[in-house]
Amino acid sequence: MNRRQLFGLGAGVVAVLQSDAIQKIQAATKTLGNMAVEEAAMDEDFWFQVRHAFTVDRNIINLNNGGVSPSPRPVQDAARHYQEFSDMGPSHHMWRTLTPNLEPVRRELARTFGADPEEIAITRNASEALEAAILGVDLKAGDEVITTNQDYPRMRTTWYQRARREGIVIKEAKFPVPPPSMDYLVKIVEDQITPRTKVISLCHITNLSGQIFPIKRICDMARQKGIFTIIDGAHAFAQWPYTRDELGCDAYGSSLHKWLTAPIGTGFLYVKRDRIKDVWPLMAASKGQTEDIRKFEEIGTHPAANRNAISEALVFHHSIGGDRKAARLRYLRARWTNRLRKYPQVKLFTSDDPEQSCGIGLVGVEGIESGKIVSHLYDKWRIVTTPAGTRGEYSGIRVTPNVYSTLQDVDTFADAMEEVLTKGLPG
């Protein structure tokens, strides 16, 4: 891809960036030829080139990319360049050059998501995108909203604030991890529906165990009943390939600083075009913007640099290939889970079914608190993970490598866990 052609950078912006990482990855991709993505997932020569596009600290093993991922060097270079350019004359460069150049970013995001550009708003993260949808839908006392007890805490907090303030009713579906089937997940949502149900708000993939939901089936069912659907795609976008039409939802929010590896503080909100008028923005917009997706971007003065650098993250992502990337993430997860599953005290909370999972894995150890293992992994091994789970139901260690993670990284994690399993924690 030619970045200048693809994104139409303004004449006032120097488009030549210092890193040649993308060109190297594109050249490495050509060597794969027609190799099946499952085979390419194991080609360490290719992933070595991807690894060296990142400037990560080699003295730690970061397996919490689901929280926030580092950006590769070309994305860092772009963000730094756009910030420097902005600072040379903020009121002119930021508003007259960088802000208009957001439109090519919008178009490419829309192309990747399979949506109309007039359905995509650029936000700072998934929380901002989803709160716009959650707080923007008109509801009245007694109206019911269906979610789950494993949805992201911020989204559940937002719904419960509306419940306290407006008297709406929140109904939480519960499910075991991993669930027995996708059919089961459809049914637990369907069983909560009543004539008073107005909204279904679900994760596309949960941040806890990495459980993928059958969103299309649920959204199709909701549409037949006139129910508005809001889907949390914070961990989904760019982790594996899919499009809007494979979801069928009314609103969708995602962060771009996780699996797309865009600058920290970037995300997007999709609202189906004929539903934009039905959702109020978080911050006031004029009446003339009622049907304009950009009303969700009315947040006052904010840096344009990070948003413009999304373009480099998209090129980087497409250079690797979405299918190839998903296969690599599943391969890395299988590598460590296959080593640990033989221990009787290990509980794997993530399904092995590729339709129900991708790169996120959650593992628990019977009789040992997950938080203590997380601390031990960092204190002794300098491995960064995070505890995750639901109170009173399950608890584990969430492991989220990304495309720059090596076999040595996940093998070291498995070594450390096997030491805990055979010797226990020190002290």
CORWO-V255780 format. One record per residue. N is the residue number from 1. RES is the residue in one small letter. NEAR is the number of other C-alpha atoms within 12 Angstrom. Layout:
N,RES,NEAR
N,RES,NEAR
This chain:
1,m,20
2,n,19
3,r,28
4,r,21
5,q,14
6,l,23
7,f,28
8,g,26
9,l,29
10,g,24
11,a,15
12,g,20
13,v,28
14,v,19
15,a,28
16,v,18
17,l,24
18,q,17
19,s,23
20,d,23
21,a,31
22,i,34
23,q,26
24,k,25
25,i,33
26,q,27
27,a,20
28,a,24
29,t,30
30,k,17
31,t,16
32,l,25
33,g,14
34,n,12
35,m,17
36,a,15
37,v,25
38,e,20
39,e,19
40,a,29
41,a,35
42,m,27
43,d,26
44,e,23
45,d,21
46,f,34
47,w,32
48,f,24
49,q,29
50,v,40
51,r,31
52,h,27
53,a,34
54,f,31
55,t,21
56,v,22
57,d,16
58,r,17
59,n,13
60,i,21
61,i,33
62,n,35
63,l,43
64,n,34
65,n,37
66,g,43
67,g,32
68,v,33
69,s,34
70,p,36
71,s,42
72,p,42
73,r,32
74,p,40
75,v,40
76,q,36
77,d,34
78,a,37
79,a,34
80,r,25
81,h,28
82,y,41
83,q,26
84,e,22
85,f,28
86,s,28
87,d,19
88,m,15
89,g,17
90,p,22
91,s,18
92,h,16
93,h,26
94,m,31
95,w,21
96,r,20
97,t,27
98,l,40
99,t,32
100,p,23
101,n,32
102,l,36
103,e,28
104,p,32
105,v,40
106,r,40
107,r,27
108,e,33
109,l,45
110,a,29
111,r,22
112,t,30
113,f,33
114,g,25
115,a,31
116,d,24
117,p,29
118,e,30
119,e,35
120,i,41
121,a,47
122,i,45
123,t,44
124,r,36
125,n,35
126,a,42
127,s,35
128,e,36
129,a,46
130,l,46
131,e,39
132,a,42
133,a,45
134,i,46
135,l,32
136,g,31
137,v,33
138,d,24
139,l,30
140,k,20
141,a,19
142,g,21
143,d,27
144,e,32
145,v,42
146,i,39
147,t,44
148,t,34
149,n,31
150,q,35
151,d,39
152,y,34
153,p,23
154,r,22
155,m,37
156,r,30
157,t,21
158,t,28
159,w,41
160,y,25
161,q,19
162,r,28
163,a,24
164,r,16
165,r,16
166,e,19
167,g,18
168,i,26
169,v,29
170,i,35
171,k,32
172,e,26
173,a,26
174,k,25
175,f,30
176,p,25
177,v,35
178,p,30
179,p,28
180,p,20
181,s,22
182,m,28
183,d,18
184,y,22
185,l,33
186,v,31
187,k,22
188,i,27
189,v,35
190,e,27
191,d,20
192,q,27
193,i,29
194,t,22
195,p,17
196,r,23
197,t,32
198,k,33
199,v,43
200,i,48
201,s,47
202,l,50
203,c,44
204,h,48
205,i,37
206,t,42
207,n,45
208,l,40
209,s,46
210,g,47
211,q,41
212,i,43
213,f,43
214,p,32
215,i,41
216,k,27
217,r,26
218,i,41
219,c,35
220,d,24
221,m,25
222,a,33
223,r,23
224,q,13
225,k,20
226,g,20
227,i,31
228,f,39
229,t,44
230,i,48
231,i,49
232,d,49
233,g,48
234,a,42
235,h,45
236,a,43
237,f,44
238,a,42
239,q,44
240,w,38
241,p,26
242,y,25
243,t,26
244,r,33
245,d,20
246,e,19
247,l,37
248,g,31
249,c,42
250,d,43
251,a,47
252,y,51
253,g,47
254,s,44
255,s,42
256,l,47
257,h,41
258,k,40
259,w,46
260,l,49
261,t,44
262,a,45
263,p,41
264,i,33
265,g,34
266,t,44
267,g,47
268,f,46
269,l,53
270,y,51
271,v,47
272,k,35
273,r,25
274,d,18
275,r,26
276,i,32
277,k,27
278,d,26
279,v,39
280,w,33
281,p,37
282,l,25
283,m,20
284,a,20
285,a,22
286,s,15
287,k,12
288,g,12
289,q,20
290,t,21
291,e,24
292,d,30
293,i,38
294,r,35
295,k,34
296,f,42
297,e,36
298,e,24
299,i,21
300,g,13
301,t,12
302,h,22
303,p,32
304,a,40
305,a,40
306,n,41
307,r,46
308,n,48
309,a,48
310,i,48
311,s,47
312,e,49
313,a,44
314,l,43
315,v,37
316,f,41
317,h,42
318,h,31
319,s,30
320,i,42
321,g,31
322,g,30
323,d,26
324,r,33
325,k,41
326,a,36
327,a,31
328,r,39
329,l,43
330,r,39
331,y,36
332,l,39
333,r,44
334,a,35
335,r,29
336,w,36
337,t,35
338,n,22
339,r,25
340,l,32
341,r,26
342,k,14
343,y,22
344,p,16
345,q,20
346,v,28
347,k,29
348,l,37
349,f,37
350,t,41
351,s,33
352,d,31
353,d,19
354,p,23
355,e,24
356,q,33
357,s,40
358,c,45
359,g,50
360,i,51
361,g,51
362,l,45
363,v,47
364,g,40
365,v,33
366,e,20
367,g,18
368,i,25
369,e,23
370,s,30
371,g,24
372,k,25
373,i,38
374,v,35
375,s,21
376,h,28
377,l,34
378,y,25
379,d,18
380,k,21
381,w,26
382,r,22
383,i,37
384,v,35
385,t,39
386,t,36
387,p,33
388,a,36
389,g,33
390,t,24
391,r,12
392,g,7
393,e,16
394,y,28
395,s,32
396,g,36
397,i,42
398,r,40
399,v,48
400,t,47
401,p,46
402,n,48
403,v,51
404,y,40
405,s,41
406,t,35
407,l,31
408,q,21
409,d,32
410,v,36
411,d,27
412,t,28
413,f,43
414,a,31
415,d,24
416,a,31
417,m,39
418,e,28
419,e,21
420,v,32
421,l,27
422,t,17
423,k,13
424,g,20
425,l,25
426,p,16
427,g,7
